[in-house]
Amino acid sequence: MFRSKRFQPDKTRTASAALCAVLTGTLVLSACSNKSATSPSASPAAGSPAAVSGTASYPLQTDTTLTYWVESNSTVLPIKPSNSDVPFFQELQKKTGVKLKFIQAPANQAKETINIMFASGDYADVMEFQFLSGYPGGPEKAIKDGNILKLNDAIDKYAPNLKKYLKEHPEVDKLVKTDSGSYYGFPFITSDPYLDVYQGPIFRKDWLDDLGLPVPTTIDEWYTTLKAFKEKKGAEAPLTFLGTPRSLEHLYNGAIIGAFGVNRTFYLDNGQVKFGPAQPGYKQFLETMRKWYAEGLLDKNIATVDSKILDAQMTSGKSGAAIGNAGGQVGKWLTTMKDKDPKYNLVGAPYPTLKKGDRAKFGQKDSAAPIGGYVAISPKSKNIETAVRMLDYGYSPEGAMFYNFGTEGVTYKMDNGYPKYTDLIMNNPDKYPIYTAMSLYIRGQTYGPYIQDKRYAEQYFAVKQQRDAIDAWKNTDNEKYALPPVTPSAEENAEYTKIMTEVNTLIDEYTLKVILGSDSLDNYDKFLEKLKALKVDRAVEIQAGAYKRFQTR
């Protein structure tokens, strides 16, 4: 999933592939097998790819080809259907000396397709996936199942750059391993807090000005604004936001729902773990969303809005408010509309509260090592050493520069020690928006196995509206209330996974039914009873124990 800074992450990180090919959505399972298990320290067997030589510097001296499983980037798919044709990945192979054969999952279908791969037994050498949130039981279970390699020994032997960084940054080291101390993937790391906020509410500033309305800060002001957009601007869907790959996807960071003092998932309240949908504030949230939907203030297709629909709604006048990213939405929409409608303007609004002047409890804010973009290695790969050394490139000074800025003289030039993007990125000759150009030639705006550089964002957020939006979105107490990336223990895994699968299904179904008007809020107490019957309290208990263990990592 791509951070449009990352629509996976810009972090949209966000960032991150059919088995060997995607042919009109059909998975082709062939030529992906690496079934012979080899430990990281083992010598290559006769007839296997040669071991890496000359590993002190890049490019590595090897003729190995690694298979690389990754979700397709929907931004570049229409331009370059295969990562093999993307200039960034072509150059990455030259710089690392390692040839890559990409196995691309369709966009928004990563979880389904990686499970097919695991079931087939035909493993890619490396896999870019959100194992912490996307694999049932998390990374420890994935290691235990034999699907990914525990990387501690391999990093110690073959990844000097990542090893050095984690040793110098223990606060990051704590985030990228499990409670038992297992490293499970090469992480995406941000080098500055400035990079951690990139998403929030967006409004048509030109519409607000025309109507004499201020930028809304409370739920009541949102209601007034959305009604004005509908009645006086003719907006068919005044407020729109992503509904895929999961319904209400863009509200998970706290937009709207956070105004009622809760979040959609687990959070902290005075050090105590709580689950938002089981709290009274969730009912208030549902009441509000139901009212807005009934009055035509929400996109009627809230369960199915994807990034293309979101773009179309916000650039056609059908919508005047959205939840989105500074790069992949604010910047993209402004660029798209620059010549079509010179008056078109956008503004980032703060996360709303109930009372004027209050500070929002929740909002999008990544940690220094968000869960997207981790690249794991198959324990069945014959090329573990090569894979580790190739992935370690992104944490070297040279590799970090390449991931963030591309190739000197092509995508950037040094200006008094500052890597400044060329017009290939900032004023693309093919008229691609900055985000699209970046997606082709660098990886600074997405999650991935590297250290993100603040200087990328200073240029990516090229217009004042983007920078002002981030300033507005940063004004939350998210750090105080957000639950860090905790994991259930191996013993708790099966129980927790079963509980939350059933709990999330119930919440998603009931939430949508209430908003759409096909179920009643009179049944809310029954909904809470069902949550309890599904043992949601036990899930909270498991998360509380995981949080306690996280604090002692």
KETORBA-149007 format. One line per field, with one value per residue (C-alpha): residue in one letter; y, z, x. Coordinates in nm, 3 decimals, always signed. Layout:
r c(a;...)
yy c(Y;...)
zz c(Z;...)
xx c(X;...)
REM end
This chain:
r c(m;f;r;s;k;r;f;q;p;d;k;t;r;t;a;s;a;a;l;c;a;v;l;t;g;t;l;v;l;s;a;c;s;n;k;s;a;t;s;p;s;a;s;p;a;a;g;s;p;a;a;v;s;g;t;a;s;y;p;l;q;t;d;t;t;l;t;y;w;v;e;s;n;s;t;v;l;p;i;k;p;s;n;s;d;v;p;f;f;q;e;l;q;k;k;t;g;v;k;l;k;f;i;q;a;p;a;n;q;a;k;e;t;i;n;i;m;f;a;s;g;d;y;a;d;v;m;e;f;q;f;l;s;g;y;p;g;g;p;e;k;a;i;k;d;g;n;i;l;k;l;n;d;a;i;d;k;y;a;p;n;l;k;k;y;l;k;e;h;p;e;v;d;k;l;v;k;t;d;s;g;s;y;y;g;f;p;f;i;t;s;d;p;y;l;d;v;y;q;g;p;i;f;r;k;d;w;l;d;d;l;g;l;p;v;p;t;t;i;d;e;w;y;t;t;l;k;a;f;k;e;k;k;g;a;e;a;p;l;t;f;l;g;t;p;r;s;l;e;h;l;y;n;g;a;i;i;g;a;f;g;v;n;r;t;f;y;l;d;n;g;q;v;k;f;g;p;a;q;p;g;y;k;q;f;l;e;t;m;r;k;w;y;a;e;g;l;l;d;k;n;i;a;t;v;d;s;k;i;l;d;a;q;m;t;s;g;k;s;g;a;a;i;g;n;a;g;g;q;v;g;k;w;l;t;t;m;k;d;k;d;p;k;y;n;l;v;g;a;p;y;p;t;l;k;k;g;d;r;a;k;f;g;q;k;d;s;a;a;p;i;g;g;y;v;a;i;s;p;k;s;k;n;i;e;t;a;v;r;m;l;d;y;g;y;s;p;e;g;a;m;f;y;n;f;g;t;e;g;v;t;y;k;m;d;n;g;y;p;k;y;t;d;l;i;m;n;n;p;d;k;y;p;i;y;t;a;m;s;l;y;i;r;g;q;t;y;g;p;y;i;q;d;k;r;y;a;e;q;y;f;a;v;k;q;q;r;d;a;i;d;a;w;k;n;t;d;n;e;k;y;a;l;p;p;v;t;p;s;a;e;e;n;a;e;y;t;k;i;m;t;e;v;n;t;l;i;d;e;y;t;l;k;v;i;l;g;s;d;s;l;d;n;y;d;k;f;l;e;k;l;k;a;l;k;v;d;r;a;v;e;i;q;a;g;a;y;k;r;f;q;t;r)
yy c(+0.000;+0.329;+0.621;+0.908;+1.048;+0.831;+0.660;+0.405;+0.543;+0.980;+0.687;+0.881;+0.531;+0.414;+0.258;-0.054;-0.794;-1.139;-1.430;-1.354;-1.162;-0.998;-1.075;-0.899;-0.963;-1.335;-1.466;-1.665;-1.897;-1.992;-1.959;-1.836;-2.137;-2.126;-2.429;-2.540;-2.407;-2.254;-2.089;-1.743;-1.881;-2.182;-2.217;-2.239;-2.592;-2.720;-2.565;-2.289;-1.917;-1.808;-1.642;-1.267;-1.145;-0.796;-0.713;-0.419;-0.185;-0.159;-0.281;-0.634;-0.878;-1.144;-1.296;-1.381;-1.288;-1.235;-1.266;-0.963;-0.978;-0.639;-0.476;-0.280;+0.098;+0.216;+0.552;+0.408;+0.106;+0.296;+0.415;+0.123;-0.196;-0.382;-0.263;-0.399;-0.103;+0.159;+0.368;+0.363;-0.016;-0.044;+0.184;+0.011;-0.313;-0.139;+0.028;-0.283;-0.525;-0.755;-0.844;-0.847;-1.038;-0.872;-1.060;-0.794;-0.825;-0.618;-0.287;-0.327;-0.707;-0.767;-0.972;-1.208;-1.268;-1.318;-1.581;-1.758;-1.756;-1.898;-2.168;-2.260;-2.311;-2.107;-1.832;-1.516;-1.442;-1.112;-0.987;-0.630;-0.649;-0.518;-0.828;-0.653;-0.568;-0.788;-1.132;-1.315;-1.330;-1.084;-1.134;-1.383;-1.613;-1.561;-1.666;-1.963;-2.068;-2.075;-1.799;-1.534;-1.548;-1.430;-1.180;-1.133;-1.343;-1.228;-0.859;-0.914;-1.078;-0.908;-0.575;-0.341;-0.024;-0.114;-0.266;+0.057;+0.275;+0.070;+0.067;+0.447;+0.490;+0.260;+0.433;+0.309;-0.032;-0.080;-0.024;-0.263;-0.587;-0.805;-0.846;-1.145;-0.937;-1.082;-0.866;-0.968;-0.720;-0.436;-0.133;+0.203;+0.468;+0.841;+1.059;+1.358;+1.412;+1.650;+1.343;+1.169;+1.377;+1.385;+1.327;+1.504;+1.689;+1.893;+2.156;+2.359;+2.694;+2.878;+2.753;+2.859;+3.206;+3.235;+3.142;+3.359;+3.055;+2.999;+2.680;+2.447;+2.328;+2.165;+1.900;+2.162;+2.382;+2.082;+2.024;+2.388;+2.383;+2.056;+2.173;+2.496;+2.298;+2.089;+2.363;+2.653;+2.484;+2.191;+1.930;+1.579;+1.432;+1.720;+1.495;+1.199;+0.971;+0.632;+0.328;+0.070;-0.163;-0.136;+0.063;+0.405;+0.353;+0.720;+0.763;+0.517;+0.787;+0.978;+1.206;+1.285;+0.986;+1.136;+1.434;+1.200;+1.100;+0.757;+0.588;+0.295;+0.067;+0.028;+0.339;+0.459;+0.658;+0.750;+0.449;+0.213;+0.027;+0.084;-0.021;+0.264;+0.094;-0.034;+0.320;+0.563;+0.805;+0.554;+0.576;+0.957;+0.913;+0.681;+0.921;+1.203;+1.000;+0.864;+1.215;+1.343;+1.051;+1.088;+1.456;+1.381;+1.528;+1.213;+1.036;+0.785;+0.527;+0.562;+0.188;+0.169;+0.497;+0.424;+0.665;+0.723;+0.805;+1.028;+1.222;+1.254;+1.373;+1.644;+1.775;+1.770;+1.982;+1.682;+1.702;+1.992;+1.812;+1.499;+1.318;+1.293;+1.345;+1.657;+1.510;+1.257;+1.465;+1.836;+1.865;+1.639;+1.810;+2.159;+2.057;+1.891;+2.196;+2.468;+2.533;+2.402;+2.632;+2.909;+2.982;+2.622;+2.618;+2.383;+2.418;+2.164;+2.183;+2.073;+1.746;+1.845;+1.857;+1.894;+2.216;+2.524;+2.566;+2.207;+2.013;+1.696;+1.372;+1.175;+1.238;+1.077;+1.057;+0.781;+0.659;+0.680;+0.330;+0.285;-0.063;-0.024;-0.113;-0.379;-0.622;-0.976;-1.263;-1.618;-1.879;-2.105;-1.871;-1.995;-1.636;-1.506;-1.335;-1.160;-1.051;-0.908;-0.718;-0.585;-0.462;-0.310;-0.067;+0.164;+0.233;+0.326;+0.695;+0.624;+0.412;+0.658;+0.933;+0.715;+0.613;+0.973;+1.164;+0.922;+0.964;+1.273;+1.471;+1.309;+1.355;+1.588;+1.818;+1.926;+2.296;+2.412;+2.069;+2.041;+1.771;+1.970;+1.787;+1.860;+1.947;+1.577;+1.562;+1.915;+2.016;+1.686;+1.718;+1.459;+1.675;+1.416;+1.556;+1.561;+1.253;+1.053;+1.163;+1.069;+0.729;+0.664;+0.784;+0.778;+0.621;+0.904;+0.953;+0.591;+0.327;+0.103;-0.040;+0.283;+0.594;+0.881;+1.224;+1.547;+1.729;+1.518;+1.654;+2.013;+1.995;+1.751;+1.985;+2.244;+2.473;+2.667;+2.490;+2.161;+2.299;+2.483;+2.166;+1.971;+2.246;+2.220;+1.839;+1.828;+1.999;+1.686;+1.486;+1.169;+1.081;+1.076;+0.846;+0.630;+0.269;+0.185;-0.117;-0.394;-0.765;-1.051;-1.333;-1.658;-1.818;-1.545;-1.531;-1.781;-1.654;-1.288;-1.341;-1.532;-1.268;-0.971;-1.130;-1.173;-0.839;-0.637;-0.810;-0.721;-0.358;-0.303;-0.448;-0.269;+0.063;+0.068;-0.047;+0.228;+0.499;+0.384;+0.361;-0.012;-0.076;+0.122;+0.286;+0.140;-0.182;-0.030;-0.203;-0.534;-0.448;-0.397;-0.727;-0.903;-0.744;-0.880;-1.220;-1.222;-1.162;-0.812;-0.760;-1.045;-0.877;-0.557;-0.762;-0.917;-0.575;-0.438;-0.719;-0.655;-0.285;-0.368;-0.589;-0.319;-0.075;-0.310;-0.392)
zz c(+0.000;-0.101;+0.121;-0.084;+0.175;+0.107;+0.055;+0.254;+0.371;+0.098;+0.511;+0.164;+0.424;+0.279;+0.202;-0.016;-0.712;-0.854;-0.807;-1.080;-1.292;-1.303;-1.612;-1.604;-1.232;-1.264;-1.058;-1.249;-1.012;-1.186;-1.167;-0.808;-0.620;-0.383;-0.174;-0.061;+0.290;+0.356;+0.673;+0.644;+0.720;+0.492;+0.190;-0.146;-0.262;-0.589;-0.876;-0.663;-0.726;-0.631;-0.296;-0.290;-0.322;-0.281;-0.024;+0.126;-0.131;-0.390;-0.650;-0.514;-0.732;-0.791;-1.073;-0.842;-0.934;-0.640;-0.662;-0.497;-0.393;-0.358;-0.394;-0.716;-0.693;-0.839;-0.927;-1.179;-1.301;-1.594;-1.698;-1.609;-1.539;-1.416;-1.162;-1.402;-1.625;-1.349;-1.374;-0.996;-0.979;-1.293;-1.138;-0.798;-0.961;-1.114;-0.790;-0.574;-0.837;-0.771;-1.042;-0.931;-1.069;-0.944;-0.833;-0.812;-0.621;-0.756;-0.574;-0.255;-0.278;-0.099;+0.187;-0.038;-0.280;-0.024;+0.145;-0.190;-0.217;+0.131;+0.063;-0.267;-0.114;-0.396;-0.202;-0.328;-0.186;-0.036;+0.047;+0.114;+0.331;+0.653;+0.862;+1.190;+1.089;+0.786;+0.897;+1.143;+1.465;+1.345;+1.258;+1.536;+1.401;+1.046;+1.168;+1.357;+1.049;+0.845;+0.612;+0.699;+0.839;+1.185;+1.081;+1.395;+1.284;+0.922;+1.018;+1.255;+0.982;+0.661;+0.733;+0.884;+0.786;+0.948;+1.247;+1.302;+1.273;+1.521;+1.769;+1.749;+1.771;+2.046;+2.034;+1.675;+1.754;+2.006;+1.733;+1.469;+1.667;+1.851;+2.227;+2.211;+2.029;+1.681;+1.378;+1.103;+0.822;+0.687;+0.813;+0.681;+0.910;+0.926;+1.020;+1.150;+1.328;+1.046;+0.826;+1.051;+0.976;+0.624;+0.635;+0.752;+0.657;+0.334;+0.224;-0.091;+0.024;-0.276;-0.178;+0.184;+0.067;-0.174;+0.104;+0.369;+0.588;+0.810;+0.801;+1.020;+1.348;+1.526;+1.429;+1.426;+1.192;+0.967;+0.948;+0.859;+0.595;+0.434;+0.415;+0.248;-0.001;-0.089;-0.101;-0.241;-0.441;-0.572;-0.430;-0.481;-0.218;+0.004;+0.209;+0.055;+0.178;+0.101;+0.157;+0.034;+0.105;+0.415;+0.479;+0.638;+0.568;+0.601;+0.938;+1.114;+1.205;+1.402;+1.148;+1.266;+1.501;+1.720;+1.800;+2.018;+2.228;+2.076;+1.787;+1.569;+1.717;+2.043;+2.214;+2.547;+2.806;+3.112;+3.037;+3.013;+2.687;+2.552;+2.239;+2.069;+1.940;+2.291;+2.432;+2.450;+2.207;+1.925;+1.946;+1.917;+1.611;+1.452;+1.526;+1.354;+1.048;+1.012;+1.018;+0.767;+0.531;+0.554;+0.461;+0.163;+0.314;+0.269;-0.047;-0.102;-0.199;+0.118;+0.132;-0.214;-0.280;-0.409;-0.489;-0.848;-0.734;-0.461;-0.717;-0.949;-0.675;-0.552;-0.897;-1.055;-0.804;-0.676;-0.340;-0.140;+0.157;+0.196;+0.412;+0.229;+0.212;+0.164;-0.130;-0.302;-0.265;-0.188;-0.422;-0.688;-0.697;-0.706;-0.994;-1.181;-1.149;-1.199;-1.562;-1.555;-1.277;-1.164;-0.861;-0.735;-0.391;-0.097;+0.274;+0.539;+0.835;+1.188;+1.312;+1.443;+1.807;+1.976;+2.160;+2.003;+2.112;+2.228;+2.104;+1.910;+2.087;+1.770;+1.428;+1.177;+1.308;+1.227;+1.457;+1.355;+1.214;+1.089;+1.014;+0.635;+0.394;+0.591;+0.364;+0.496;+0.363;+0.302;+0.518;+0.210;-0.007;-0.141;-0.151;+0.203;+0.224;-0.109;-0.009;+0.322;+0.166;-0.111;+0.140;+0.364;+0.082;+0.180;+0.518;+0.378;+0.309;-0.065;-0.058;+0.148;-0.099;-0.389;-0.230;-0.137;-0.434;-0.714;-0.945;-0.928;-1.250;-1.349;-1.070;-0.845;-0.842;-0.543;-0.462;-0.186;-0.028;-0.067;-0.300;-0.515;-0.740;-1.112;-1.339;-1.416;-1.072;-1.002;-1.353;-1.531;-1.912;-1.948;-1.724;-1.446;-1.102;-0.859;-0.677;-0.999;-1.112;-0.773;-0.792;-1.116;-1.026;-0.647;-0.345;-0.096;-0.085;-0.003;+0.256;+0.184;+0.321;+0.375;+0.592;+0.479;+0.451;+0.563;+0.260;+0.037;+0.213;+0.207;-0.171;-0.209;-0.021;-0.281;-0.229;+0.078;+0.103;+0.166;+0.435;+0.604;+0.600;+0.784;+1.045;+1.097;+1.116;+1.365;+1.630;+1.812;+2.126;+1.923;+2.087;+2.425;+2.320;+2.037;+2.115;+1.992;+1.762;+2.016;+1.941;+2.117;+2.234;+2.041;+2.307;+2.274;+1.896;+1.795;+2.055;+1.972;+1.596;+1.625;+1.853;+1.641;+1.310;+1.444;+1.629;+1.326;+1.101;+1.343;+1.378;+1.004;+0.926;+1.202;+1.144;+0.773;+0.830;+1.085;+0.867;+0.559;+0.759;+0.727;+1.101;+1.401;+1.681;+1.904;+1.862;+1.993;+2.331;+2.150;+1.944;+2.266;+2.403;+2.087;+2.126;+2.478;+2.365;+2.109;+2.400;+2.308;+2.673;+2.640;+2.331;+2.533;+2.806;+2.553;+2.409;+2.759;+2.829;+2.498;+2.582;+2.917;+2.744;+2.484;+2.760;+2.876;+2.534)
xx c(+0.000;+0.148;+0.191;+0.083;+0.258;+0.181;-0.155;+0.009;+0.136;+0.273;+0.424;+0.075;+0.519;+0.240;+0.532;+0.450;+0.234;+0.027;+0.249;+0.500;+0.247;-0.092;-0.293;-0.631;-0.649;-0.557;-0.268;-0.013;+0.167;+0.487;+0.861;+0.846;+0.968;+1.262;+1.179;+1.521;+1.583;+1.921;+2.041;+2.197;+2.542;+2.521;+2.746;+2.571;+2.499;+2.635;+2.448;+2.297;+2.363;+2.711;+2.766;+2.814;+3.169;+3.308;+3.038;+3.227;+3.074;+2.798;+2.727;+2.759;+2.948;+2.682;+2.481;+2.192;+1.834;+1.598;+1.223;+1.057;+0.690;+0.521;+0.181;+0.140;+0.148;-0.183;-0.025;+0.220;+0.022;-0.135;+0.211;+0.436;+0.236;+0.544;+0.800;+1.059;+0.979;+0.984;+1.304;+1.362;+1.369;+1.579;+1.840;+1.816;+1.928;+2.228;+2.329;+2.297;+2.424;+2.129;+1.878;+1.514;+1.217;+0.900;+0.592;+0.321;-0.005;-0.294;-0.339;-0.546;-0.526;-0.198;-0.340;-0.532;-0.248;+0.026;-0.190;-0.219;+0.159;+0.205;-0.053;+0.112;+0.456;+0.612;+0.785;+0.946;+1.290;+1.174;+0.823;+0.713;+0.403;+0.247;+0.309;+0.227;-0.130;-0.190;-0.073;-0.301;-0.103;+0.157;+0.522;+0.603;+0.334;+0.464;+0.810;+0.667;+0.467;+0.787;+0.670;+0.929;+1.280;+1.379;+1.643;+1.853;+2.149;+2.128;+2.126;+2.414;+2.622;+2.520;+2.345;+2.605;+2.419;+2.086;+2.264;+2.459;+2.148;+1.947;+2.233;+2.255;+1.875;+1.741;+1.401;+1.365;+1.511;+1.230;+0.971;+1.104;+1.119;+0.871;+0.837;+1.070;+1.331;+1.277;+1.355;+1.117;+1.167;+1.377;+1.185;+1.080;+1.234;+1.169;+1.462;+1.263;+0.927;+0.832;+0.784;+0.534;+0.221;+0.084;-0.292;-0.606;-0.926;-0.925;-1.179;-1.236;-1.097;-1.243;-1.590;-1.542;-1.440;-1.732;-1.974;-1.807;-1.739;-1.436;-1.229;-1.440;-1.291;-1.587;-1.841;-2.116;-1.911;-1.849;-2.225;-2.292;-2.020;-2.126;-2.489;-2.376;-2.167;-2.471;-2.731;-2.530;-2.254;-2.455;-2.219;-2.362;-2.129;-2.013;-1.781;-1.596;-1.319;-1.167;-1.387;-1.136;-0.969;-1.188;-1.504;-1.444;-1.073;-0.983;-1.148;-0.919;-0.669;-0.930;-1.095;-1.451;-1.467;-1.194;-1.415;-1.621;-1.321;-1.267;-1.092;-1.197;-0.934;-0.742;-0.608;-0.472;-0.664;-0.454;-0.234;-0.532;-0.601;-0.952;-1.139;-1.323;-1.639;-1.713;-1.712;-2.011;-1.847;-1.883;-2.260;-2.239;-2.019;-2.274;-2.558;-2.371;-2.272;-2.625;-2.769;-2.516;-2.577;-2.955;-2.923;-2.702;-2.386;-2.176;-2.073;-2.352;-2.088;-1.882;-1.816;-1.659;-1.475;-1.124;-0.842;-0.961;-1.314;-1.176;-0.972;-1.270;-1.506;-1.270;-1.175;-1.521;-1.713;-1.910;-1.732;-1.596;-1.441;-1.231;-0.982;-0.652;-0.279;-0.072;+0.116;-0.106;-0.422;-0.366;-0.070;-0.217;-0.557;-0.407;-0.183;-0.470;-0.695;-0.434;-0.522;-0.880;-1.002;-0.764;-0.986;-0.967;-0.805;-0.773;-0.709;-0.615;-0.852;-0.764;-0.906;-1.251;-1.359;-1.697;-1.610;-1.454;-1.095;-1.043;-0.742;-0.816;-0.726;-0.660;-0.513;-0.282;+0.074;+0.315;+0.588;+0.952;+0.912;+0.554;+0.425;+0.407;+0.683;+0.870;+1.050;+1.078;+1.286;+1.170;+1.345;+1.326;+1.529;+1.861;+1.985;+1.948;+2.285;+2.235;+1.884;+2.003;+2.292;+2.068;+1.808;+2.076;+2.157;+1.869;+2.030;+2.369;+2.443;+2.453;+2.138;+1.938;+2.025;+1.912;+1.582;+1.500;+1.638;+1.719;+2.016;+2.234;+2.221;+1.893;+1.641;+1.843;+2.144;+2.348;+2.302;+2.537;+2.519;+2.141;+1.994;+1.753;+1.506;+1.531;+1.241;+1.202;+1.038;+0.914;+0.799;+0.775;+0.797;+0.518;+0.297;+0.291;+0.206;+0.499;+0.369;+0.349;+0.694;+0.835;+0.666;+0.853;+1.202;+1.245;+1.082;+1.098;+0.722;+0.634;+0.711;+1.006;+1.331;+1.524;+1.561;+1.342;+1.504;+1.333;+1.476;+1.251;+0.941;+1.065;+1.044;+0.757;+0.527;+0.603;+0.306;+0.203;-0.134;+0.045;+0.273;-0.013;-0.222;+0.046;+0.070;-0.307;-0.303;-0.016;-0.226;-0.346;-0.270;-0.225;+0.107;-0.065;-0.350;-0.215;-0.127;+0.225;+0.286;+0.229;+0.195;+0.016;+0.240;+0.258;+0.038;-0.226;-0.218;-0.486;-0.729;-0.673;-0.696;-1.024;-1.174;-1.077;-1.179;-1.531;-1.531;-1.419;-1.672;-1.950;-1.834;-1.792;-2.133;-2.322;-2.147;-2.231;-2.588;-2.649;-2.496;-2.686;-3.009;-3.070;-3.022;-3.128;-2.934;-3.203;-3.008;-2.685;-2.711;-2.756;-2.448;-2.249;-2.382;-2.265;-1.920;-1.900;-2.023;-1.741;-1.500;-1.388;-1.292;-1.045;-0.896;-0.851;-0.682;-0.444;-0.358;-0.301;-0.057;+0.118;+0.144;+0.301;+0.558;+0.626;+0.718;+0.993;+1.141)
REM end
